[in-house]
Amino acid sequence: MLMAVDDDVSALMNKLSEMGQLDNTIVVMTSDHGYWHGEYDLSAERRLTYEEGLRIPLFVRYPKTILAGTRLGHMVLSLDLASTLLDFGGIRHGQELHGMSP
């Protein structure tokens, strides 16, 4: 499955490059927590404070604003994504969003 995702992301990035839009496109890649596989003798529950349940990958590519290799030193929450992407797009949003844009 991961190889298929890798192939699809590669095809998308190549197409954006062919169209001359790669550097004008915000690319966001993230994931969910996946499943427990018997760690700590637990079921599929993910509300517990083990490392595997707390952190998920988040990668953002947008060369106009984010330098390659940039790593944030603070935690972000998935609910911050909407506010951040709206800010990138220059779209004003109200208090109905709970997330924060850096």
Chimera marker file (.cmm) of the C-alpha trace (Angstrom):
<marker_set name="trace">
<marker id="1" x="0.000" y="0.000" z="0.000" r="1" g="1" b="0" radius="0.5"/>
<marker id="2" x="2.791" y="2.424" z="0.853" r="1" g="1" b="0" radius="0.5"/>
<marker id="3" x="4.421" y="1.814" z="-2.511" r="1" g="1" b="0" radius="0.5"/>
<marker id="4" x="1.146" y="2.756" z="-4.228" r="1" g="1" b="0" radius="0.5"/>
<marker id="5" x="0.935" y="5.955" z="-2.192" r="1" g="1" b="0" radius="0.5"/>
<marker id="6" x="4.560" y="6.732" z="-3.053" r="1" g="1" b="0" radius="0.5"/>
<marker id="7" x="3.852" y="6.179" z="-6.767" r="1" g="1" b="0" radius="0.5"/>
<marker id="8" x="0.755" y="8.389" z="-6.665" r="1" g="1" b="0" radius="0.5"/>
<marker id="9" x="2.497" y="11.223" z="-4.810" r="1" g="1" b="0" radius="0.5"/>
<marker id="10" x="5.390" y="11.022" z="-7.265" r="1" g="1" b="0" radius="0.5"/>
<marker id="11" x="2.993" y="11.165" z="-10.235" r="1" g="1" b="0" radius="0.5"/>
<marker id="12" x="1.202" y="14.165" z="-8.718" r="1" g="1" b="0" radius="0.5"/>
<marker id="13" x="4.446" y="16.040" z="-8.040" r="1" g="1" b="0" radius="0.5"/>
<marker id="14" x="5.701" y="15.274" z="-11.557" r="1" g="1" b="0" radius="0.5"/>
<marker id="15" x="2.444" y="16.534" z="-13.089" r="1" g="1" b="0" radius="0.5"/>
<marker id="16" x="2.564" y="19.733" z="-11.058" r="1" g="1" b="0" radius="0.5"/>
<marker id="17" x="6.157" y="20.224" z="-12.197" r="1" g="1" b="0" radius="0.5"/>
<marker id="18" x="5.235" y="19.638" z="-15.862" r="1" g="1" b="0" radius="0.5"/>
<marker id="19" x="2.473" y="22.237" z="-15.525" r="1" g="1" b="0" radius="0.5"/>
<marker id="20" x="4.887" y="24.735" z="-13.936" r="1" g="1" b="0" radius="0.5"/>
<marker id="21" x="2.776" y="24.805" z="-10.765" r="1" g="1" b="0" radius="0.5"/>
<marker id="22" x="4.861" y="22.804" z="-8.311" r="1" g="1" b="0" radius="0.5"/>
<marker id="23" x="6.290" y="25.831" z="-6.520" r="1" g="1" b="0" radius="0.5"/>
<marker id="24" x="2.861" y="27.528" z="-6.536" r="1" g="1" b="0" radius="0.5"/>
<marker id="25" x="1.223" y="24.581" z="-4.788" r="1" g="1" b="0" radius="0.5"/>
<marker id="26" x="1.098" y="23.927" z="-1.057" r="1" g="1" b="0" radius="0.5"/>
<marker id="27" x="1.702" y="20.217" z="-0.540" r="1" g="1" b="0" radius="0.5"/>
<marker id="28" x="0.602" y="18.846" z="2.833" r="1" g="1" b="0" radius="0.5"/>
<marker id="29" x="1.224" y="15.265" z="3.874" r="1" g="1" b="0" radius="0.5"/>
<marker id="30" x="0.067" y="13.854" z="7.163" r="1" g="1" b="0" radius="0.5"/>
<marker id="31" x="-1.326" y="10.641" z="8.531" r="1" g="1" b="0" radius="0.5"/>
<marker id="32" x="-3.433" y="9.248" z="11.299" r="1" g="1" b="0" radius="0.5"/>
<marker id="33" x="-2.111" y="7.304" z="14.260" r="1" g="1" b="0" radius="0.5"/>
<marker id="34" x="-2.516" y="3.911" z="12.642" r="1" g="1" b="0" radius="0.5"/>
<marker id="35" x="-3.314" y="0.948" z="14.818" r="1" g="1" b="0" radius="0.5"/>
<marker id="36" x="-1.816" y="-0.522" z="17.943" r="1" g="1" b="0" radius="0.5"/>
<marker id="37" x="-0.184" y="-3.825" z="17.129" r="1" g="1" b="0" radius="0.5"/>
<marker id="38" x="-0.142" y="-5.248" z="20.648" r="1" g="1" b="0" radius="0.5"/>
<marker id="39" x="2.188" y="-2.634" z="22.119" r="1" g="1" b="0" radius="0.5"/>
<marker id="40" x="1.744" y="-2.309" z="25.885" r="1" g="1" b="0" radius="0.5"/>
<marker id="41" x="-0.809" y="-5.178" z="25.758" r="1" g="1" b="0" radius="0.5"/>
<marker id="42" x="-3.425" y="-2.698" z="24.494" r="1" g="1" b="0" radius="0.5"/>
<marker id="43" x="-6.194" y="-2.930" z="21.934" r="1" g="1" b="0" radius="0.5"/>
<marker id="44" x="-6.714" y="-0.453" z="19.097" r="1" g="1" b="0" radius="0.5"/>
<marker id="45" x="-7.464" y="2.384" z="21.542" r="1" g="1" b="0" radius="0.5"/>
<marker id="46" x="-5.381" y="5.527" z="20.811" r="1" g="1" b="0" radius="0.5"/>
<marker id="47" x="-6.353" y="7.884" z="23.636" r="1" g="1" b="0" radius="0.5"/>
<marker id="48" x="-3.424" y="6.880" z="25.808" r="1" g="1" b="0" radius="0.5"/>
<marker id="49" x="-0.318" y="8.996" z="26.204" r="1" g="1" b="0" radius="0.5"/>
<marker id="50" x="2.260" y="6.755" z="24.615" r="1" g="1" b="0" radius="0.5"/>
<marker id="51" x="4.542" y="8.258" z="21.985" r="1" g="1" b="0" radius="0.5"/>
<marker id="52" x="2.928" y="6.241" z="19.198" r="1" g="1" b="0" radius="0.5"/>
<marker id="53" x="-0.453" y="7.747" z="20.023" r="1" g="1" b="0" radius="0.5"/>
<marker id="54" x="0.685" y="11.344" z="20.465" r="1" g="1" b="0" radius="0.5"/>
<marker id="55" x="2.758" y="12.192" z="17.421" r="1" g="1" b="0" radius="0.5"/>
<marker id="56" x="1.835" y="11.886" z="13.776" r="1" g="1" b="0" radius="0.5"/>
<marker id="57" x="3.858" y="12.992" z="10.756" r="1" g="1" b="0" radius="0.5"/>
<marker id="58" x="3.159" y="16.361" z="9.162" r="1" g="1" b="0" radius="0.5"/>
<marker id="59" x="5.110" y="17.597" z="6.174" r="1" g="1" b="0" radius="0.5"/>
<marker id="60" x="4.412" y="20.832" z="4.301" r="1" g="1" b="0" radius="0.5"/>
<marker id="61" x="6.086" y="21.902" z="1.071" r="1" g="1" b="0" radius="0.5"/>
<marker id="62" x="5.664" y="25.483" z="-0.119" r="1" g="1" b="0" radius="0.5"/>
<marker id="63" x="8.990" y="26.946" z="-1.294" r="1" g="1" b="0" radius="0.5"/>
<marker id="64" x="7.635" y="30.514" z="-1.449" r="1" g="1" b="0" radius="0.5"/>
<marker id="65" x="7.358" y="30.595" z="2.330" r="1" g="1" b="0" radius="0.5"/>
<marker id="66" x="8.943" y="27.480" z="3.821" r="1" g="1" b="0" radius="0.5"/>
<marker id="67" x="12.640" y="26.811" z="3.265" r="1" g="1" b="0" radius="0.5"/>
<marker id="68" x="13.552" y="23.203" z="2.488" r="1" g="1" b="0" radius="0.5"/>
<marker id="69" x="14.570" y="21.311" z="5.605" r="1" g="1" b="0" radius="0.5"/>
<marker id="70" x="12.751" y="23.654" z="8.009" r="1" g="1" b="0" radius="0.5"/>
<marker id="71" x="11.769" y="21.931" z="11.247" r="1" g="1" b="0" radius="0.5"/>
<marker id="72" x="9.466" y="23.519" z="13.779" r="1" g="1" b="0" radius="0.5"/>
<marker id="73" x="10.541" y="23.362" z="17.384" r="1" g="1" b="0" radius="0.5"/>
<marker id="74" x="7.033" y="23.365" z="18.785" r="1" g="1" b="0" radius="0.5"/>
<marker id="75" x="4.049" y="21.063" z="18.672" r="1" g="1" b="0" radius="0.5"/>
<marker id="76" x="1.179" y="21.699" z="16.303" r="1" g="1" b="0" radius="0.5"/>
<marker id="77" x="-2.279" y="20.202" z="16.278" r="1" g="1" b="0" radius="0.5"/>
<marker id="78" x="-4.201" y="18.926" z="13.294" r="1" g="1" b="0" radius="0.5"/>
<marker id="79" x="-6.831" y="21.591" z="13.962" r="1" g="1" b="0" radius="0.5"/>
<marker id="80" x="-4.144" y="24.207" z="13.180" r="1" g="1" b="0" radius="0.5"/>
<marker id="81" x="-4.058" y="23.080" z="9.542" r="1" g="1" b="0" radius="0.5"/>
<marker id="82" x="-7.258" y="24.826" z="8.447" r="1" g="1" b="0" radius="0.5"/>
<marker id="83" x="-6.246" y="28.211" z="9.894" r="1" g="1" b="0" radius="0.5"/>
<marker id="84" x="-2.750" y="27.931" z="8.458" r="1" g="1" b="0" radius="0.5"/>
<marker id="85" x="-3.896" y="26.975" z="4.958" r="1" g="1" b="0" radius="0.5"/>
<marker id="86" x="-6.519" y="29.733" z="4.924" r="1" g="1" b="0" radius="0.5"/>
<marker id="87" x="-3.818" y="32.230" z="5.938" r="1" g="1" b="0" radius="0.5"/>
<marker id="88" x="-1.557" y="30.986" z="3.122" r="1" g="1" b="0" radius="0.5"/>
<marker id="89" x="-4.456" y="31.585" z="0.729" r="1" g="1" b="0" radius="0.5"/>
<marker id="90" x="-5.054" y="35.090" z="2.059" r="1" g="1" b="0" radius="0.5"/>
<marker id="91" x="-8.529" y="34.151" z="3.269" r="1" g="1" b="0" radius="0.5"/>
<marker id="92" x="-9.815" y="35.828" z="6.410" r="1" g="1" b="0" radius="0.5"/>
<marker id="93" x="-11.533" y="33.563" z="8.864" r="1" g="1" b="0" radius="0.5"/>
<marker id="94" x="-13.432" y="34.202" z="12.050" r="1" g="1" b="0" radius="0.5"/>
<marker id="95" x="-13.457" y="32.835" z="15.546" r="1" g="1" b="0" radius="0.5"/>
<marker id="96" x="-15.315" y="29.698" z="14.477" r="1" g="1" b="0" radius="0.5"/>
<marker id="97" x="-11.946" y="28.038" z="13.825" r="1" g="1" b="0" radius="0.5"/>
<marker id="98" x="-10.174" y="26.800" z="16.927" r="1" g="1" b="0" radius="0.5"/>
<marker id="99" x="-6.754" y="26.284" z="15.362" r="1" g="1" b="0" radius="0.5"/>
<marker id="100" x="-3.923" y="28.788" z="15.182" r="1" g="1" b="0" radius="0.5"/>
<marker id="101" x="-1.680" y="29.758" z="12.295" r="1" g="1" b="0" radius="0.5"/>
<marker id="102" x="1.982" y="30.248" z="13.190" r="1" g="1" b="0" radius="0.5"/>
<link id1="1" id2="2" r="1" g="1" b="0" radius="0.2"/>
<link id1="2" id2="3" r="1" g="1" b="0" radius="0.2"/>
<link id1="3" id2="4" r="1" g="1" b="0" radius="0.2"/>
<link id1="4" id2="5" r="1" g="1" b="0" radius="0.2"/>
<link id1="5" id2="6" r="1" g="1" b="0" radius="0.2"/>
<link id1="6" id2="7" r="1" g="1" b="0" radius="0.2"/>
<link id1="7" id2="8" r="1" g="1" b="0" radius="0.2"/>
<link id1="8" id2="9" r="1" g="1" b="0" radius="0.2"/>
<link id1="9" id2="10" r="1" g="1" b="0" radius="0.2"/>
<link id1="10" id2="11" r="1" g="1" b="0" radius="0.2"/>
<link id1="11" id2="12" r="1" g="1" b="0" radius="0.2"/>
<link id1="12" id2="13" r="1" g="1" b="0" radius="0.2"/>
<link id1="13" id2="14" r="1" g="1" b="0" radius="0.2"/>
<link id1="14" id2="15" r="1" g="1" b="0" radius="0.2"/>
<link id1="15" id2="16" r="1" g="1" b="0" radius="0.2"/>
<link id1="16" id2="17" r="1" g="1" b="0" radius="0.2"/>
<link id1="17" id2="18" r="1" g="1" b="0" radius="0.2"/>
<link id1="18" id2="19" r="1" g="1" b="0" radius="0.2"/>
<link id1="19" id2="20" r="1" g="1" b="0" radius="0.2"/>
<link id1="20" id2="21" r="1" g="1" b="0" radius="0.2"/>
<link id1="21" id2="22" r="1" g="1" b="0" radius="0.2"/>
<link id1="22" id2="23" r="1" g="1" b="0" radius="0.2"/>
<link id1="23" id2="24" r="1" g="1" b="0" radius="0.2"/>
<link id1="24" id2="25" r="1" g="1" b="0" radius="0.2"/>
<link id1="25" id2="26" r="1" g="1" b="0" radius="0.2"/>
<link id1="26" id2="27" r="1" g="1" b="0" radius="0.2"/>
<link id1="27" id2="28" r="1" g="1" b="0" radius="0.2"/>
<link id1="28" id2="29" r="1" g="1" b="0" radius="0.2"/>
<link id1="29" id2="30" r="1" g="1" b="0" radius="0.2"/>
<link id1="30" id2="31" r="1" g="1" b="0" radius="0.2"/>
<link id1="31" id2="32" r="1" g="1" b="0" radius="0.2"/>
<link id1="32" id2="33" r="1" g="1" b="0" radius="0.2"/>
<link id1="33" id2="34" r="1" g="1" b="0" radius="0.2"/>
<link id1="34" id2="35" r="1" g="1" b="0" radius="0.2"/>
<link id1="35" id2="36" r="1" g="1" b="0" radius="0.2"/>
<link id1="36" id2="37" r="1" g="1" b="0" radius="0.2"/>
<link id1="37" id2="38" r="1" g="1" b="0" radius="0.2"/>
<link id1="38" id2="39" r="1" g="1" b="0" radius="0.2"/>
<link id1="39" id2="40" r="1" g="1" b="0" radius="0.2"/>
<link id1="40" id2="41" r="1" g="1" b="0" radius="0.2"/>
<link id1="41" id2="42" r="1" g="1" b="0" radius="0.2"/>
<link id1="42" id2="43" r="1" g="1" b="0" radius="0.2"/>
<link id1="43" id2="44" r="1" g="1" b="0" radius="0.2"/>
<link id1="44" id2="45" r="1" g="1" b="0" radius="0.2"/>
<link id1="45" id2="46" r="1" g="1" b="0" radius="0.2"/>
<link id1="46" id2="47" r="1" g="1" b="0" radius="0.2"/>
<link id1="47" id2="48" r="1" g="1" b="0" radius="0.2"/>
<link id1="48" id2="49" r="1" g="1" b="0" radius="0.2"/>
<link id1="49" id2="50" r="1" g="1" b="0" radius="0.2"/>
<link id1="50" id2="51" r="1" g="1" b="0" radius="0.2"/>
<link id1="51" id2="52" r="1" g="1" b="0" radius="0.2"/>
<link id1="52" id2="53" r="1" g="1" b="0" radius="0.2"/>
<link id1="53" id2="54" r="1" g="1" b="0" radius="0.2"/>
<link id1="54" id2="55" r="1" g="1" b="0" radius="0.2"/>
<link id1="55" id2="56" r="1" g="1" b="0" radius="0.2"/>
<link id1="56" id2="57" r="1" g="1" b="0" radius="0.2"/>
<link id1="57" id2="58" r="1" g="1" b="0" radius="0.2"/>
<link id1="58" id2="59" r="1" g="1" b="0" radius="0.2"/>
<link id1="59" id2="60" r="1" g="1" b="0" radius="0.2"/>
<link id1="60" id2="61" r="1" g="1" b="0" radius="0.2"/>
<link id1="61" id2="62" r="1" g="1" b="0" radius="0.2"/>
<link id1="62" id2="63" r="1" g="1" b="0" radius="0.2"/>
<link id1="63" id2="64" r="1" g="1" b="0" radius="0.2"/>
<link id1="64" id2="65" r="1" g="1" b="0" radius="0.2"/>
<link id1="65" id2="66" r="1" g="1" b="0" radius="0.2"/>
<link id1="66" id2="67" r="1" g="1" b="0" radius="0.2"/>
<link id1="67" id2="68" r="1" g="1" b="0" radius="0.2"/>
<link id1="68" id2="69" r="1" g="1" b="0" radius="0.2"/>
<link id1="69" id2="70" r="1" g="1" b="0" radius="0.2"/>
<link id1="70" id2="71" r="1" g="1" b="0" radius="0.2"/>
<link id1="71" id2="72" r="1" g="1" b="0" radius="0.2"/>
<link id1="72" id2="73" r="1" g="1" b="0" radius="0.2"/>
<link id1="73" id2="74" r="1" g="1" b="0" radius="0.2"/>
<link id1="74" id2="75" r="1" g="1" b="0" radius="0.2"/>
<link id1="75" id2="76" r="1" g="1" b="0" radius="0.2"/>
<link id1="76" id2="77" r="1" g="1" b="0" radius="0.2"/>
<link id1="77" id2="78" r="1" g="1" b="0" radius="0.2"/>
<link id1="78" id2="79" r="1" g="1" b="0" radius="0.2"/>
<link id1="79" id2="80" r="1" g="1" b="0" radius="0.2"/>
<link id1="80" id2="81" r="1" g="1" b="0" radius="0.2"/>
<link id1="81" id2="82" r="1" g="1" b="0" radius="0.2"/>
<link id1="82" id2="83" r="1" g="1" b="0" radius="0.2"/>
<link id1="83" id2="84" r="1" g="1" b="0" radius="0.2"/>
<link id1="84" id2="85" r="1" g="1" b="0" radius="0.2"/>
<link id1="85" id2="86" r="1" g="1" b="0" radius="0.2"/>
<link id1="86" id2="87" r="1" g="1" b="0" radius="0.2"/>
<link id1="87" id2="88" r="1" g="1" b="0" radius="0.2"/>
<link id1="88" id2="89" r="1" g="1" b="0" radius="0.2"/>
<link id1="89" id2="90" r="1" g="1" b="0" radius="0.2"/>
<link id1="90" id2="91" r="1" g="1" b="0" radius="0.2"/>
<link id1="91" id2="92" r="1" g="1" b="0" radius="0.2"/>
<link id1="92" id2="93" r="1" g="1" b="0" radius="0.2"/>
<link id1="93" id2="94" r="1" g="1" b="0" radius="0.2"/>
<link id1="94" id2="95" r="1" g="1" b="0" radius="0.2"/>
<link id1="95" id2="96" r="1" g="1" b="0" radius="0.2"/>
<link id1="96" id2="97" r="1" g="1" b="0" radius="0.2"/>
<link id1="97" id2="98" r="1" g="1" b="0" radius="0.2"/>
<link id1="98" id2="99" r="1" g="1" b="0" radius="0.2"/>
<link id1="99" id2="100" r="1" g="1" b="0" radius="0.2"/>
<link id1="100" id2="101" r="1" g="1" b="0" radius="0.2"/>
<link id1="101" id2="102" r="1" g="1" b="0" radius="0.2"/>
</marker_set>
